[in-house]
């Protein structure tokens, strides 16, 4: 974990750190061990994840003991490796411990925040971009397909699960809890991004564009629509964890400020 010494864009570090810590997500059908000092998730098969995820690790218990506990859970589940996240509030000895155990750096995310109490950023959304929301099985399939193309992971679940996910997405959208935005160019779905409304915080996640459509404003369009919905539903802060090499530069240009980094490591179970 690293912090931005510049302090970001005027929002207090404490608020951003608290919002980031409160942001934990996993699907209802995941197998989860959730405690204050340890959160380990066994993802459903349709996620096609490389192994269980350690989403939080740190507390009064020594870090090596907690890590060993997470590995024991993964071993019990038959996994060969785990993905360990070093979050903003991770203990300082976690990253060195992972290095000692030959963990491989997998992903680096900037933790960005944007004050939503003022005017929204002008994102110059292309006029030929069509924006909509995930509301049914068909759009659910499109969101998942975009994620597979953009991030190289995931899979399409059975039709019954698509129907269930579509119904949940529609209910969430109508209730003001958020959902996933879809962007189309010439009728083809090319980008998607998720939003979860958590009291006054807009959690932006999963923003991705299929490789063939990158550089054409689709990401900006998906971002603009999510910010519009967030403000409409009472959010005063937008929080997003953006990949350093892809969405990070777009978010900075849109006015988001970085408050630190989070990194994931792949660690063999042994």
Secondary structure, DSSP 4 states (H G I P E B T S, - for coil): -B--TT-TTSS-HHHHHHHHHH-----TTSEEEE-SSEEEEE--GGG--SSEEEEEE-SSS-HHHHHHHHHHHHHHTT-SEEEEEE-TT--THHHHHHHHTT-EEEEEEEEEEEE-SSPPP-----TTEEEEE--SHHHHHHHHHHHHHHHS---PPPHHHHHHHHHHHHHHHHHTSEEEEEEEETTEEEEEEEEEEETTEEEEEEEEE-GGGTTSSHHHHHHHHHHHHHHHTT--EEEEEEETTTHHHHHHHTT-EEEEEEEEEEEE--
